[in-house]
């Protein structure tokens, strides 16, 4: 697998985390918490799709 194909969920989750932290410290605490809960969702979907794709092979 190429690097981005393998690690895109981790990269997206990290970007989401950075957005969440920046919203939180800019005073938008509710929005920061909302975006912060995207992180485990993104990682969960990444794991799910990796498992589904591994069973197709």
C-alpha positions as CSV (number, residue, x, y, z in Angstrom):
1,X,0.0,0.0,0.0
2,X,1.1,3.5,-0.6
3,X,1.5,5.8,2.4
4,X,-1.6,7.9,1.9
5,X,-3.7,4.8,1.1
6,X,-2.7,3.3,4.4
7,X,-2.7,6.3,6.7
8,X,-5.4,8.6,5.3
9,X,-7.7,8.0,8.3
10,X,-5.0,8.9,10.7
11,X,-4.2,12.1,8.8
12,X,-7.8,13.1,8.6
13,X,-8.3,12.4,12.3
14,X,-5.2,14.6,13.1
15,X,-6.5,17.4,11.0
16,X,-9.8,17.1,12.8
17,X,-8.0,17.2,16.1
18,X,-6.1,20.3,15.1
19,X,-9.3,22.0,14.0
20,X,-11.0,21.1,17.3
21,X,-8.2,22.5,19.4
22,X,-8.0,25.7,17.4
23,X,-11.8,26.2,17.7
24,X,-11.6,25.5,21.4
25,X,-8.9,28.1,22.1
26,X,-10.5,30.7,19.9
27,X,-13.5,30.7,22.2
28,X,-15.8,28.5,20.2
29,X,-15.9,25.7,22.8
30,X,-19.1,24.0,21.7
31,X,-17.9,23.8,18.1
32,X,-14.6,22.6,19.2
33,X,-16.1,19.8,21.2
34,X,-18.4,18.8,18.3
35,X,-15.4,18.6,15.9
36,X,-13.5,16.8,18.6
37,X,-15.9,13.9,18.5
38,X,-15.1,13.4,14.8
39,X,-11.7,12.0,15.7
40,X,-12.8,8.6,17.0
41,X,-15.5,8.3,14.3
42,X,-12.9,8.9,11.5
43,X,-10.6,6.3,13.1
44,X,-13.5,3.8,13.5
45,X,-14.5,4.2,9.9
46,X,-10.9,3.7,8.8
47,X,-10.6,0.5,10.8
48,X,-14.0,-0.7,9.5
49,X,-13.1,-0.1,5.8
50,X,-9.7,-1.7,6.3
51,X,-11.3,-4.8,7.7
52,X,-13.9,-5.0,4.9
53,X,-11.2,-4.5,2.2
54,X,-9.0,-7.2,3.8
55,X,-11.9,-9.7,3.6
56,X,-12.5,-9.0,-0.1
57,X,-9.0,-10.0,-1.0
